[in-house]
Amino acid sequence: MKQLFALLGVLSLAALSFGKGLTGSISGNLIDPPGSAVAGVPVKVTNVSTNQVRQATTDANGHFVFEQLLPGTFRLEVSAKGLKR
C-alpha cells in the first residue's frame, strides 16, 4: 500500500510540473474610440532582444492572440488606415 501512495505522489508531482511551461502569451482586443471592435487589422509583435516577429489579424470581435512566446520584452504594433500608430 505504501508503494501505491508513493507512486501516486510521484505522478501528482509530474502532473504539476507538466502544467508549467516556459512560454507565455499576449492577447488583446482592438476597439475604436466609441468602443466598437475593429476586425481584420494586422497586429505584429516583435521580441526586442531577438528581433523575432510574429503576425496575427484581429477577428470579428477585434481579438488577437500570440501564443507560445518565450520570456522577453516585446513591441506590439497595430497599423491600419485611419488608426494612429
Secondary structure, DSSP 8 states (H G I E B T S, - for coil): -HHHHHHHHHHHHHHHHHH--S-EEEEEE-B-TTS-B--S-EEEEEETTT--EEEEE--TTSEEEEEEE-SS-EEEEE--TT---
